[in-house]
Amino acid sequence: MINIQFNIRVPGRDRFKNIRCWHGSTLFERKFWELQIYRDSDIINLCLRITRKQDHAGIQFGLGLFGLNAEFQIYDNRHWDQENECWKTY
């Protein structure tokens, strides 16, 4: 897993308000995308997360300025089986 995040937050303030969320499937089997716009207490927010071999693994990128944030992710909808080192089948 790679997780890079930088943020500056307003001290003593903890807010979150979802503005809009879009989502859908991709051309690839079991891969989905999501774009979310929201408000929070961050003055600046930058994040990049790349995951594999875990539940809903994928790539996530976020950017925020003065409390208005956008996050985009492409992820796998399956769950990872730690014991057998493979995707779970249902």
Contacts in CASP RR format, 6 or more apart in sequence:
PFRMAT RR
TARGET T0000
AUTHOR 0000-0000-0000
METHOD contacts of the structure
MODEL  1
MINIQFNIRVPGRDRFKNIRCWHGSTLFERKFWELQIYRDSDIINLCLRI
TRKQDHAGIQFGLGLFGLNAEFQIYDNRHWDQENECWKTY
1 49 0 8 1.000
1 50 0 8 1.000
1 51 0 8 1.000
1 52 0 8 1.000
1 54 0 8 1.000
2 48 0 8 1.000
2 49 0 8 1.000
2 50 0 8 1.000
2 51 0 8 1.000
3 47 0 8 1.000
3 48 0 8 1.000
3 49 0 8 1.000
3 50 0 8 1.000
4 46 0 8 1.000
4 47 0 8 1.000
4 48 0 8 1.000
4 49 0 8 1.000
5 45 0 8 1.000
5 46 0 8 1.000
5 47 0 8 1.000
5 48 0 8 1.000
5 49 0 8 1.000
6 44 0 8 1.000
6 45 0 8 1.000
6 46 0 8 1.000
6 47 0 8 1.000
7 42 0 8 1.000
7 43 0 8 1.000
7 44 0 8 1.000
7 45 0 8 1.000
7 46 0 8 1.000
7 47 0 8 1.000
8 42 0 8 1.000
8 43 0 8 1.000
8 44 0 8 1.000
9 41 0 8 1.000
9 42 0 8 1.000
9 43 0 8 1.000
10 41 0 8 1.000
10 42 0 8 1.000
10 43 0 8 1.000
12 41 0 8 1.000
13 41 0 8 1.000
14 41 0 8 1.000
15 39 0 8 1.000
15 40 0 8 1.000
15 41 0 8 1.000
16 38 0 8 1.000
16 39 0 8 1.000
16 40 0 8 1.000
16 41 0 8 1.000
17 38 0 8 1.000
17 39 0 8 1.000
17 40 0 8 1.000
18 36 0 8 1.000
18 37 0 8 1.000
18 38 0 8 1.000
19 37 0 8 1.000
19 38 0 8 1.000
19 39 0 8 1.000
20 36 0 8 1.000
20 37 0 8 1.000
21 34 0 8 1.000
21 35 0 8 1.000
21 36 0 8 1.000
21 37 0 8 1.000
22 34 0 8 1.000
22 35 0 8 1.000
22 36 0 8 1.000
23 32 0 8 1.000
23 33 0 8 1.000
23 34 0 8 1.000
23 35 0 8 1.000
24 32 0 8 1.000
24 33 0 8 1.000
24 34 0 8 1.000
25 31 0 8 1.000
25 32 0 8 1.000
25 33 0 8 1.000
26 32 0 8 1.000
26 33 0 8 1.000
26 74 0 8 1.000
30 76 0 8 1.000
30 77 0 8 1.000
30 78 0 8 1.000
31 74 0 8 1.000
31 75 0 8 1.000
31 76 0 8 1.000
31 77 0 8 1.000
32 74 0 8 1.000
32 75 0 8 1.000
32 76 0 8 1.000
32 77 0 8 1.000
33 72 0 8 1.000
33 73 0 8 1.000
33 74 0 8 1.000
33 75 0 8 1.000
34 71 0 8 1.000
34 72 0 8 1.000
34 73 0 8 1.000
34 75 0 8 1.000
35 70 0 8 1.000
35 71 0 8 1.000
35 72 0 8 1.000
36 70 0 8 1.000
36 71 0 8 1.000
36 72 0 8 1.000
37 68 0 8 1.000
37 69 0 8 1.000
37 70 0 8 1.000
38 69 0 8 1.000
38 71 0 8 1.000
39 67 0 8 1.000
39 68 0 8 1.000
39 69 0 8 1.000
40 67 0 8 1.000
40 69 0 8 1.000
41 67 0 8 1.000
42 64 0 8 1.000
42 67 0 8 1.000
42 69 0 8 1.000
43 65 0 8 1.000
43 66 0 8 1.000
43 67 0 8 1.000
44 64 0 8 1.000
44 65 0 8 1.000
45 62 0 8 1.000
45 63 0 8 1.000
45 64 0 8 1.000
45 65 0 8 1.000
45 67 0 8 1.000
45 69 0 8 1.000
46 62 0 8 1.000
46 63 0 8 1.000
46 64 0 8 1.000
47 60 0 8 1.000
47 61 0 8 1.000
47 62 0 8 1.000
47 71 0 8 1.000
48 60 0 8 1.000
48 61 0 8 1.000
48 62 0 8 1.000
49 59 0 8 1.000
49 60 0 8 1.000
49 61 0 8 1.000
50 58 0 8 1.000
50 59 0 8 1.000
50 60 0 8 1.000
51 57 0 8 1.000
51 58 0 8 1.000
52 58 0 8 1.000
53 80 0 8 1.000
53 85 0 8 1.000
54 80 0 8 1.000
55 78 0 8 1.000
55 79 0 8 1.000
55 80 0 8 1.000
56 75 0 8 1.000
56 76 0 8 1.000
56 77 0 8 1.000
56 78 0 8 1.000
56 79 0 8 1.000
57 75 0 8 1.000
57 76 0 8 1.000
57 80 0 8 1.000
58 73 0 8 1.000
58 74 0 8 1.000
58 75 0 8 1.000
58 76 0 8 1.000
59 73 0 8 1.000
59 74 0 8 1.000
59 75 0 8 1.000
60 71 0 8 1.000
60 72 0 8 1.000
60 73 0 8 1.000
60 75 0 8 1.000
61 71 0 8 1.000
61 72 0 8 1.000
61 73 0 8 1.000
62 69 0 8 1.000
62 70 0 8 1.000
62 71 0 8 1.000
62 72 0 8 1.000
63 69 0 8 1.000
63 70 0 8 1.000
63 71 0 8 1.000
64 70 0 8 1.000
76 87 0 8 1.000
78 87 0 8 1.000
78 88 0 8 1.000
79 87 0 8 1.000
79 88 0 8 1.000
80 86 0 8 1.000
80 87 0 8 1.000
80 88 0 8 1.000
81 87 0 8 1.000
81 88 0 8 1.000
END
